Amino acid sequence: MTRPPTAAQRRVIEAADPVTGRLKGTEAQLASLVKRGLAFRHPRPPHDHFLTPAGHRIRETPEPVAAVEATPVAAEAGVFAARIGGEETAAPGPARIREVHSAWQGLLELRRMTNPHGAVDRPCGWERTHLVQAAALALEAAGHRPAGAEGGGYRVRATPQPEAVAVREPDPGALRACAATLEKAGWQVGEHTEPRTGVRYVLASPRRV
């Protein structure tokens, strides 16, 4: 185990863009994070620095990722979080719509920078370590309605299966539309039925090729 980052390094890590992982800091701070494997310097101009998967994990500790993904989350002050369904939130206004659009464009840029050959048609490493948030962002950016505390709308939840999330939506047509959106966003999808309840749901996994 390497020693934990210093307080100054952690501040830089925690201030990273929540979607792309882009970092801001002094050259010395960024170089030290690269040396420790917590960041990488993009080879193309303007040579920005981004968190590696290890850097993302540092930022998320001490909360386990599984615990975060299994529970509805909301945006903290200044931090974007896609709506996974089940939050007590008002209907999205223009500001939220712009915020979601910006986050989705940032995610596409992260795909371009980190996927082989700059591919944007399939999920990147960040999405594979943030399955629920990534799937929810794709759905919210496409205009699907997240469920409120009660009632209709989509709900994205973690599953015991590796690299898979479950999407539930009481309206069959809306569920099929969610599946089509995720497929277009580079996810492999399949519709399934819960044995005990007969409820239909979509199982989605990030496509690799």
trRosetta pair geometry for C-beta under 8 A, 3 or more apart (Angstrom, degrees):
i j d omega theta_ij theta_ji phi_ij phi_ji
2 36 6.3 155 148 -155 157 98
2 37 7.9 148 1 38 160 114
4 10 8.0 11 157 -65 99 118
4 58 7.9 144 -152 -137 80 109
5 9 3.7 -120 -180 96 112 125
5 10 5.0 147 96 -57 116 76
5 13 6.5 100 75 -14 170 139
5 33 7.6 18 -120 -105 129 84
5 36 7.1 144 -91 107 90 166
5 38 6.8 23 -73 -52 129 170
5 58 6.2 59 -1 -168 126 146
6 9 4.6 95 51 9 76 102
6 10 6.9 -139 94 -6 39 86
7 10 5.7 -54 -147 36 31 111
7 11 6.5 36 152 -24 63 102
8 11 5.7 -50 -153 29 32 113
8 12 6.9 32 150 -17 63 102
8 29 6.6 -114 139 -115 107 115
9 12 5.7 -53 -155 34 37 112
9 13 6.3 36 149 -19 68 106
9 29 6.6 178 -101 -157 66 90
9 32 6.5 -102 -97 104 121 122
9 33 6.1 158 -151 -78 106 93
9 36 8.0 34 -163 30 153 152
9 38 7.6 80 172 72 120 158
10 13 5.4 -53 -146 38 36 113
10 14 6.0 32 157 -17 70 108
10 58 7.2 -131 -116 154 80 114
11 14 5.9 -55 -141 40 28 107
11 15 6.2 23 158 -17 62 112
12 15 6.0 -64 -148 39 27 107
12 16 7.4 53 148 -51 59 85
12 23 6.0 42 165 -161 98 110
12 24 7.3 -147 -148 76 84 51
12 25 4.2 5 -126 -72 127 141
12 29 5.3 161 -65 161 158 131
12 30 7.5 -149 179 -75 149 62
12 33 6.8 -121 100 -53 135 141
13 16 5.9 -28 -168 -15 37 115
13 23 7.5 -28 -99 -113 41 114
13 33 7.2 164 -72 -121 93 134
13 38 6.7 -54 -96 161 123 131
13 51 6.7 89 -142 -101 82 118
13 55 5.8 -149 -133 -169 110 93
13 58 5.6 -44 176 100 160 119
13 59 5.0 -150 148 -76 103 94
14 59 5.6 155 -93 -134 56 94
15 23 7.7 86 85 -143 86 64
15 24 6.5 -75 118 51 120 96
15 25 8.0 130 67 -61 127 95
16 21 5.2 2 162 -155 132 47
16 22 6.3 160 -161 71 81 35
16 23 5.1 -36 -104 -88 96 68
16 24 7.9 169 -101 12 51 70
16 50 7.8 99 -154 -149 125 51
16 51 5.3 42 -161 -35 169 121
16 55 7.5 84 -31 146 165 121
16 59 6.7 -90 37 -83 119 152
17 20 4.5 10 93 50 134 89
17 21 6.1 -57 66 1 83 11
17 22 4.3 31 9 40 124 87
17 106 6.8 -136 159 -170 136 144
18 79 5.3 110 -64 -158 147 80
18 80 5.1 -178 67 49 137 84
18 81 7.5 -76 155 -67 151 60
18 103 8.0 -30 83 -125 100 110
19 80 6.5 -18 -40 73 104 131
19 103 5.0 168 -65 -153 152 81
19 106 4.4 91 95 105 135 128
19 107 5.4 -87 177 -65 118 80
19 110 6.8 -144 140 -22 82 141
19 126 7.7 96 179 143 49 153
19 137 7.7 122 -121 -125 116 161
20 50 6.6 -87 148 -126 84 115
20 106 4.8 -104 -43 174 107 104
20 107 7.3 -143 -74 -82 71 39
20 109 6.4 -18 -105 85 127 106
20 110 4.6 -164 -124 -70 74 112
20 126 7.9 -121 -134 -41 26 169
21 50 4.6 73 103 -170 101 86
21 51 3.6 -109 -169 35 117 98
21 55 6.9 106 -162 96 121 123
21 56 6.3 -63 -104 -74 127 98
21 110 7.2 91 23 -121 95 129
21 126 6.5 -153 -22 -95 124 133
22 48 5.6 -17 -143 158 103 135
22 49 7.3 111 -158 81 57 52
22 50 5.5 -39 -93 -98 48 80
23 30 6.1 147 109 -111 131 99
23 33 7.0 -155 -147 73 172 162
23 39 5.8 -25 -10 -128 154 138
23 48 7.5 154 48 171 68 86
23 49 4.4 -46 54 97 114 102
23 50 6.4 -175 -4 -97 91 23
23 51 6.5 121 -52 -48 107 73
25 29 3.8 -91 152 86 130 134
25 30 5.2 158 74 -50 106 84
25 33 7.8 94 56 -6 152 133
25 49 7.7 -54 39 61 98 142
26 29 4.6 96 53 5 79 101
26 30 7.0 -155 89 -2 40 86
27 30 5.9 -59 -145 42 30 107
27 31 6.0 31 157 -21 66 111
28 31 5.8 -55 -143 37 27 111
28 32 6.4 28 157 -21 62 106
29 32 5.9 -59 -153 34 28 109
29 33 6.7 25 153 -17 64 105
30 33 5.7 -55 -151 35 35 110
30 34 6.5 37 151 -20 66 104
30 39 6.3 -100 -159 104 70 155
30 41 7.4 88 153 -82 116 99
30 49 4.6 -158 -154 -33 122 167
31 34 5.6 -52 -149 35 34 113
31 35 6.3 38 151 -23 66 105
32 35 5.5 -49 -147 33 34 115
32 36 6.5 22 156 -10 64 108
33 36 6.0 -62 -148 44 31 104
33 38 4.5 -85 -167 76 84 104
33 39 3.8 44 124 10 114 122
33 49 7.2 95 77 171 126 138
33 55 6.8 51 -177 -104 114 126
34 37 7.8 44 179 -68 31 22
34 38 7.7 -95 -67 55 20 64
34 39 5.1 -66 -71 81 61 89
34 40 6.3 100 -123 -108 90 32
34 41 5.9 -6 -100 -25 142 95
34 49 7.0 -101 -61 -134 105 119
37 52 6.1 -68 165 48 64 158
37 54 5.5 27 126 54 97 152
38 51 6.7 -41 162 -142 70 73
38 52 6.0 -152 -167 35 21 102
38 54 5.5 -102 -105 101 58 100
38 55 3.8 106 -178 -84 74 92
38 58 6.1 -7 -135 3 122 147
39 49 5.0 26 168 176 128 108
39 50 6.4 158 -156 81 80 31
39 51 5.7 -54 -101 -104 73 38
39 52 6.1 -146 -88 -11 16 86
39 55 5.5 72 -65 -70 63 154
40 49 7.0 170 83 -150 31 68
40 50 6.0 -21 58 62 79 83
40 52 5.6 90 -21 -67 99 96
41 47 5.7 7 178 -175 101 87
41 48 7.7 180 -149 98 59 26
41 49 5.4 -35 -97 -96 64 78
42 47 5.8 -169 70 -137 77 34
42 48 5.3 21 19 57 123 68
42 49 7.3 -149 -4 -84 80 27
42 50 6.5 62 -49 -3 99 111
42 113 6.0 -46 -123 -163 127 123
43 47 7.4 -17 -160 -108 10 78
44 47 7.3 -160 91 -69 28 57
44 113 8.0 -131 38 -128 117 91
50 110 7.8 146 -146 -126 148 94
50 113 7.4 127 -23 120 160 142
50 114 7.8 -115 104 -68 157 117
51 55 3.4 -143 -157 98 90 130
51 56 5.2 118 134 -53 133 71
51 59 7.1 -35 -130 -15 157 130
52 55 4.8 105 46 3 64 102
52 56 7.3 -120 99 -3 38 85
53 56 5.5 -50 -149 33 36 114
53 57 6.5 38 152 -21 66 102
53 125 5.9 -93 -64 155 111 123
53 126 7.7 -160 -91 -88 76 53
53 129 5.7 152 -137 -43 102 157
54 57 5.6 -51 -151 33 34 113
54 58 6.7 40 149 -23 64 100
55 58 5.6 -47 -151 29 36 114
55 59 6.7 34 152 -18 65 102
56 59 5.8 -56 -153 34 34 110
56 60 6.4 23 154 -14 67 111
56 126 6.8 161 -80 -123 157 83
56 129 6.2 109 101 106 146 147
56 130 7.8 -104 176 -43 142 112
57 60 5.8 -64 -147 41 33 106
57 61 6.6 40 156 -32 67 99
57 65 7.8 -65 -118 -45 76 119
57 129 7.8 -90 -65 -175 85 143
58 61 6.1 -50 -152 20 30 110
60 63 6.0 -92 171 70 75 87
60 65 5.9 28 150 -76 154 82
60 68 7.1 -97 -160 -9 114 154
63 67 6.1 -122 -177 75 84 117
63 68 5.5 79 142 -56 122 109
64 67 4.6 86 68 6 94 105
64 68 7.1 -165 93 -7 50 85
65 68 5.7 -61 -153 37 35 110
65 69 6.0 24 157 -15 72 111
65 129 7.0 -87 -136 173 161 80
65 130 7.4 -116 -155 -96 120 61
66 69 5.9 -61 -143 41 29 105
66 70 6.0 23 162 -20 66 113
66 158 6.3 172 -147 144 72 173
67 70 6.1 -58 -140 35 27 108
67 71 6.7 3 166 -2 60 115
68 71 6.7 -85 -158 43 25 96
68 73 6.4 20 -176 -64 82 140
69 84 8.0 154 -160 -103 60 165
69 130 7.5 -176 -88 -153 117 54
69 131 6.7 49 -148 59 149 85
69 132 4.0 146 -158 13 99 136
69 133 7.1 -100 -111 -23 90 83
69 157 7.9 119 146 -159 82 45
69 158 4.5 83 118 -48 116 123
70 132 7.8 -160 -61 -51 33 160
70 157 6.6 48 -136 -159 57 87
70 158 5.0 -66 -80 32 76 119
72 84 5.8 -158 -121 67 65 102
72 85 6.8 -110 -107 88 110 42
72 86 3.8 -137 -68 89 141 108
72 87 4.8 -172 167 -64 124 71
73 81 5.1 -99 117 173 108 149
73 84 6.7 56 32 11 79 119
73 87 7.4 -42 78 -81 22 120
73 133 7.9 -28 53 -87 133 100
74 81 6.2 131 159 70 17 134
74 83 7.8 19 -111 -104 62 80
74 87 5.1 128 -77 -142 96 135
74 89 6.7 163 -119 -69 114 115
75 79 5.9 -177 -164 88 75 65
75 80 5.7 -27 -120 -134 118 29
75 81 4.5 -170 -81 28 63 90
76 79 4.5 20 60 43 90 118
76 81 7.4 73 1 -16 68 124
80 99 6.2 -175 -115 171 115 109
80 103 5.2 -169 153 -87 155 132
81 133 6.8 -86 -154 -127 72 113
82 100 7.3 88 -114 -125 80 94
82 103 7.1 -170 -68 120 91 153
82 133 5.3 131 37 -161 111 68
82 134 7.9 146 23 -68 152 10
82 136 4.0 148 122 107 122 104
82 137 3.9 -115 -77 -71 149 70
82 139 7.9 109 174 53 128 85
82 140 5.3 -174 -156 18 97 140
83 87 5.7 -104 -142 24 96 132
83 89 6.5 -98 -115 32 134 155
83 136 6.2 -155 79 174 37 122
83 140 5.6 114 42 -87 89 139
83 146 4.0 -117 123 -12 117 169
84 87 7.5 99 48 -25 68 104
84 132 5.5 13 -118 164 138 106
84 133 7.1 -69 -68 -90 112 48
84 136 4.3 -77 -94 -89 66 150
84 146 6.9 90 84 -140 12 128
84 155 6.8 49 144 -158 72 54
84 156 4.5 -101 -156 57 86 95
84 157 7.3 110 163 -70 121 51
85 136 7.4 -144 -9 -121 82 114
85 146 4.4 -146 -81 -167 65 87
85 147 3.9 53 -160 33 98 94
85 153 5.8 178 -126 119 103 102
85 154 5.2 -123 -69 106 137 56
85 155 3.4 -139 106 -101 144 58
85 156 6.1 127 15 10 112 64
85 168 7.9 -167 111 64 162 83
86 146 7.8 -80 7 165 48 103
86 147 5.7 28 -52 89 51 107
86 148 7.7 61 -121 144 15 19
86 149 6.6 57 -169 -112 49 40
86 155 5.7 64 -36 -122 100 110
87 146 7.1 19 32 128 99 135
87 148 7.4 -72 77 -141 51 46
87 149 7.4 -67 120 -65 18 70
88 148 6.8 58 -116 -172 44 84
88 149 4.7 16 -85 -50 83 117
89 146 7.7 30 53 82 126 124
89 148 7.0 -141 48 -121 65 80
90 93 7.6 12 108 -28 114 98
92 96 4.0 -123 -152 89 90 135
92 97 5.7 111 147 -55 119 78
92 100 7.5 -13 -150 -13 147 136
93 96 5.5 98 50 13 60 100
93 97 7.1 -115 108 -5 32 94
94 97 5.6 -57 -146 37 33 113
94 98 6.3 32 157 -18 67 105
95 98 5.9 -55 -151 36 30 109
95 99 6.3 32 151 -22 64 108
96 99 5.4 -54 -147 36 34 115
96 100 6.3 33 156 -19 67 104
97 100 5.9 -53 -147 36 29 109
97 101 6.3 31 154 -19 63 107
98 101 5.7 -55 -147 37 31 112
98 102 6.2 32 155 -20 65 107
99 102 5.8 -55 -149 36 28 111
99 103 6.4 28 153 -19 63 107
100 103 5.7 -55 -148 36 32 111
100 104 6.3 31 154 -19 66 106
100 137 7.3 -180 -155 -150 85 73
100 140 5.2 -117 -144 128 137 108
100 141 5.3 -168 155 -90 102 66
101 104 5.8 -56 -149 36 30 110
101 105 6.4 27 154 -16 65 106
101 141 6.5 124 -96 -139 45 90
102 105 5.8 -55 -148 38 31 109
102 106 6.3 34 152 -21 64 107
103 106 5.5 -55 -150 36 31 115
103 107 6.4 33 152 -21 65 103
103 137 6.0 -112 123 -146 120 122
103 141 7.3 -134 79 -78 91 116
104 107 5.6 -51 -150 33 33 112
104 108 6.6 35 151 -18 64 101
104 137 6.1 171 -87 162 78 101
104 138 7.5 115 -122 -100 108 43
104 141 3.7 93 -72 -120 145 151
105 108 5.6 -49 -149 35 35 112
105 109 6.5 37 150 -19 64 103
106 109 5.6 -53 -151 36 34 112
106 110 6.5 37 149 -21 65 102
107 110 5.4 -48 -148 33 36 114
107 111 6.6 42 149 -21 64 99
107 124 7.8 -169 -175 24 76 117
107 126 7.7 -135 -135 83 85 131
107 127 7.4 77 -163 -67 117 108
107 134 7.4 146 -147 -133 143 82
107 137 6.4 122 -33 126 159 146
108 111 5.5 -47 -153 31 35 115
108 112 6.5 37 149 -21 65 103
108 120 5.1 38 -162 -156 85 123
109 112 5.5 -50 -150 34 36 114
109 113 6.3 27 155 -14 67 108
110 113 5.9 -60 -144 41 31 106
110 114 5.9 -6 169 9 68 117
110 124 5.6 -143 125 47 93 159
110 126 6.0 -21 150 18 145 140
111 114 6.7 -80 -135 51 20 86
111 115 5.1 5 -177 -11 68 124
111 119 6.8 -79 161 100 101 58
111 120 4.5 109 103 -122 127 62
111 122 7.4 158 -152 73 125 47
111 123 7.2 -108 -103 -149 113 24
111 124 4.5 -152 -103 -41 62 117
112 115 7.0 -35 -98 35 13 100
112 118 4.7 15 -161 -162 69 85
112 119 7.7 -165 -106 66 47 20
112 120 5.2 -7 -67 -70 82 104
113 118 7.4 25 -68 -118 22 77
114 124 4.8 82 80 -159 118 131
114 125 6.0 -95 146 17 138 104
114 126 7.5 101 55 -10 162 96
115 118 6.5 87 75 -149 89 10
115 119 4.3 -92 125 56 135 83
115 120 7.2 176 37 -71 143 38
115 122 6.7 137 -133 70 147 89
115 124 5.3 -108 -56 -100 93 91
116 119 6.4 15 74 4 62 111
119 122 5.8 9 130 31 124 94
121 186 5.4 148 152 -85 50 110
122 186 3.8 170 -114 -160 41 129
122 206 6.9 98 178 178 85 86
122 207 4.8 -103 -131 84 109 94
122 208 6.9 98 173 -143 146 8
122 209 7.4 -24 -75 -94 168 5
123 127 3.7 -108 -166 81 113 146
123 128 6.3 131 128 -50 123 78
123 134 6.3 62 -133 167 125 146
123 185 7.7 49 -63 139 86 89
123 186 5.3 176 -26 105 67 125
123 187 6.9 51 -30 -76 120 75
123 206 3.7 -75 45 -142 141 119
123 207 6.9 127 15 42 90 61
124 127 5.5 103 53 9 59 101
124 128 7.5 -117 110 -5 36 93
125 128 5.6 -58 -151 34 38 112
125 129 6.7 19 158 -6 69 106
126 129 6.2 -70 -155 44 32 99
126 130 6.0 -13 160 20 71 115
126 134 7.4 147 115 -83 79 122
127 130 6.2 -79 -133 62 29 83
127 131 7.0 72 164 -99 65 44
127 134 3.6 101 -142 -126 87 157
127 206 5.7 133 114 -97 116 140
128 131 6.9 14 -151 -72 29 83
128 134 7.9 6 -39 -2 27 163
128 163 6.2 -20 -148 -117 89 105
128 206 5.5 -97 -86 34 83 157
130 133 4.4 -37 162 49 107 115
130 134 5.3 118 98 -31 85 96
131 134 5.9 -63 -144 37 23 110
131 135 6.3 15 164 -12 64 109
131 158 6.7 103 76 -107 121 81
131 163 6.6 178 -92 -142 134 44
131 164 7.4 26 -169 65 152 9
131 165 4.9 176 145 -48 111 113
131 206 7.3 -121 -117 -27 88 107
132 135 6.2 -58 -146 39 26 104
132 136 6.1 23 157 -16 63 113
132 156 5.2 148 -155 126 77 108
132 157 6.7 3 -117 -135 120 17
132 158 5.6 -63 -55 -57 120 78
132 165 5.5 150 -90 -117 61 135
133 136 5.7 -60 -144 41 28 111
133 137 6.2 32 157 -24 65 106
134 137 5.8 -53 -148 31 28 111
134 138 6.7 29 153 -18 61 103
134 206 7.5 1 112 -77 148 116
135 138 5.8 -53 -154 33 34 112
135 139 6.5 29 151 -15 66 107
135 156 5.0 171 96 -145 115 144
135 165 5.0 -138 5 61 158 152
135 167 6.8 -133 156 -69 133 113
135 182 6.3 6 -144 -115 92 119
135 187 6.8 60 -109 -82 95 158
135 204 5.8 127 -120 87 134 137
136 139 5.7 -57 -149 39 34 110
136 140 6.0 27 157 -15 70 109
136 146 7.3 37 -156 -97 104 121
136 154 8.0 174 -122 111 75 120
136 156 4.6 -140 -70 33 91 148
137 140 5.9 -55 -137 42 29 105
137 141 5.8 30 162 -20 65 111
138 141 6.0 -58 -143 38 23 110
138 142 6.5 16 158 -14 59 112
138 181 6.2 151 143 141 97 102
138 182 5.9 97 110 -103 142 64
138 185 4.1 16 -145 -111 135 176
138 187 7.4 174 65 -15 172 127
139 142 6.0 -66 -152 39 28 106
139 144 4.3 -56 177 51 88 133
139 146 7.5 108 111 -74 120 82
139 154 5.7 -92 171 76 153 161
139 156 7.0 -179 12 -49 145 128
139 167 7.4 159 -71 -132 147 134
139 178 5.8 6 -120 -138 117 93
139 181 5.9 106 -107 103 60 144
139 182 7.1 -13 -66 -63 87 89
140 143 7.8 79 -180 -48 32 12
140 144 6.6 -85 -84 59 32 80
140 146 6.4 -8 -89 -41 101 110
142 181 4.4 -167 59 -141 173 132
142 185 7.8 -107 -46 -51 128 122
144 153 7.9 127 154 -156 84 74
144 154 5.5 25 145 -4 126 134
144 174 7.2 122 -144 -171 101 97
144 177 6.9 163 -98 113 110 109
144 178 5.7 75 -121 -94 158 86
144 181 6.5 -118 -34 3 127 166
145 152 7.5 47 97 116 123 88
145 153 4.5 -95 117 -118 89 98
145 154 7.0 139 82 7 50 83
145 174 7.8 -48 41 -154 95 138
146 153 5.1 51 137 164 22 127
146 154 5.8 -64 -115 62 49 80
146 155 7.5 91 -161 -83 76 49
147 151 6.5 173 -156 84 82 67
147 152 6.5 -128 -110 135 86 24
147 153 3.4 172 -76 79 50 104
147 154 6.2 -142 -23 66 87 26
147 155 5.0 -22 18 -59 134 91
147 169 7.9 -161 -54 -112 106 66
148 151 5.4 22 46 49 102 112
148 153 6.5 97 -8 22 60 147
152 169 7.3 52 -169 -166 82 72
152 170 5.2 -103 -116 46 85 115
152 171 6.0 44 -153 -23 131 105
152 174 7.5 94 174 43 116 163
153 169 6.9 -87 141 -127 19 87
154 167 5.8 -19 -161 -168 111 97
154 168 7.0 143 -155 76 57 44
154 169 4.6 -30 -95 -79 68 107
154 174 7.2 -142 -59 145 88 112
154 175 7.9 141 -102 -101 91 60
154 178 5.5 133 -100 -99 136 145
155 167 7.2 156 77 -154 47 49
155 168 4.8 -15 57 59 99 95
155 169 7.4 172 16 -70 68 57
156 165 5.5 14 -172 161 93 133
156 166 7.4 158 -152 81 47 48
156 167 5.4 -15 -99 -100 73 77
157 165 6.6 156 76 -166 34 85
157 166 5.2 -20 64 61 89 95
157 168 7.4 7 9 3 111 107
158 165 6.2 -56 -103 -114 36 79
158 166 7.9 12 101 18 10 86
159 164 5.0 -45 57 100 127 96
159 165 6.2 168 -3 -125 99 25
159 166 5.1 105 -63 -26 115 100
159 203 7.0 1 -24 -131 167 98
161 164 4.0 -2 93 42 115 133
161 203 7.4 34 47 -161 151 124
161 205 7.9 -78 122 -80 121 117
163 205 5.0 65 129 -147 91 101
163 206 6.1 -87 -173 30 109 92
164 203 5.6 2 -174 -176 119 96
164 204 6.8 150 -153 75 67 37
164 205 4.7 -39 -93 -78 75 95
165 203 7.6 164 81 -152 37 52
165 204 5.5 -22 60 62 85 91
165 205 7.8 157 15 -80 66 48
166 201 5.3 15 -172 153 101 135
166 202 7.1 143 -160 77 52 50
166 203 5.9 -26 -100 -98 68 66
166 204 7.9 157 -96 18 20 78
167 175 7.3 152 117 -145 99 79
167 178 5.3 -158 148 138 143 139
167 179 7.4 180 72 -71 137 67
167 182 7.2 -160 -19 -36 156 148
167 201 6.4 162 76 -174 47 84
167 202 4.3 -16 58 62 103 105
167 203 7.9 -167 19 -74 77 20
167 204 6.1 32 -10 -4 115 120
168 175 7.5 -31 -162 -111 32 113
168 199 7.2 18 -139 148 114 125
168 201 4.7 -38 -90 -115 77 108
168 202 7.8 -168 -70 25 36 73
169 174 4.7 -123 153 105 137 104
169 175 4.1 -179 64 -78 108 77
169 178 5.7 151 -13 -9 147 143
169 202 8.0 10 13 4 101 109
170 174 7.9 25 65 56 51 124
170 175 8.0 -175 53 -47 11 112
171 174 3.9 60 82 16 113 113
171 175 6.5 179 87 -17 56 82
172 175 5.5 -53 -147 33 32 114
172 176 6.6 31 156 -17 65 102
172 200 6.6 50 -113 58 87 143
173 176 5.8 -53 -151 35 33 109
173 177 6.5 34 150 -19 64 106
174 177 5.4 -52 -148 36 36 115
174 178 6.5 42 150 -23 65 100
175 178 5.6 -48 -151 31 33 113
175 179 6.6 35 149 -19 63 102
175 191 7.4 92 139 -121 116 113
175 200 6.3 115 129 109 167 110
175 201 7.4 -116 -149 -124 131 34
175 202 6.2 173 -178 -29 92 109
176 179 5.5 -51 -151 34 36 114
176 180 6.5 37 150 -20 66 103
176 191 7.6 -16 -96 -79 72 139
177 180 5.6 -50 -148 35 34 112
177 181 6.5 38 152 -21 65 103
178 181 5.7 -53 -150 34 32 113
178 182 6.5 27 155 -14 66 106
178 202 6.2 -165 99 18 109 153
179 182 6.0 -58 -149 39 30 107
179 183 6.3 32 154 -20 65 108
179 189 4.6 159 -156 148 88 151
179 191 6.4 -41 -86 -65 156 95
179 202 4.7 -159 -83 -118 98 144
179 204 7.5 -166 -125 -76 67 111
180 183 5.7 -54 -146 36 31 113
180 184 6.3 31 155 -18 64 106
181 184 5.8 -58 -151 37 29 110
181 185 6.3 22 152 -14 65 111
182 185 5.5 -60 -145 42 34 110
182 187 4.0 -44 164 55 94 133
182 189 5.2 109 89 -65 119 130
182 202 7.2 148 31 142 146 141
182 204 4.8 -56 160 -129 154 147
183 187 6.1 -87 -83 69 34 74
183 188 7.6 50 -112 -120 76 23
183 189 5.1 -88 -64 15 92 121
186 206 6.8 14 122 -154 96 70
186 207 5.0 -127 173 40 70 110
187 204 4.5 19 160 -175 136 108
187 205 6.4 149 -164 72 84 30
187 206 5.9 -57 -109 -100 74 38
187 207 6.0 -172 -122 -18 16 88
188 204 6.8 155 78 -154 48 56
188 205 4.9 -16 57 62 101 88
188 206 7.6 18 13 97 84 10
188 207 5.1 121 -37 -79 86 85
189 202 5.5 -11 -164 -173 108 111
189 203 7.1 151 -152 79 55 48
189 204 4.7 -14 -99 -100 82 85
190 202 7.1 150 76 -155 34 64
190 203 5.3 -18 63 59 88 96
190 204 8.0 174 22 -78 60 47
191 200 6.0 2 -178 -172 104 107
191 201 7.4 165 -152 87 62 29
191 202 5.6 -38 -98 -97 64 69
191 203 7.9 169 -98 16 16 75
192 200 7.2 155 83 -151 37 60
192 201 5.9 -26 65 66 85 76
192 202 7.5 137 18 -111 79 20
192 203 5.5 33 -2 -13 126 112
193 198 6.0 -16 -174 -151 111 43
193 199 7.1 153 -153 75 63 31
193 200 5.5 -35 -96 -94 71 63
193 201 7.8 140 -101 20 25 71
194 197 4.7 13 93 46 124 94
194 198 6.6 -50 70 8 78 12
194 199 4.8 10 27 52 119 83
194 200 7.9 -136 3 -70 78 18
194 201 6.7 52 -38 3 97 115
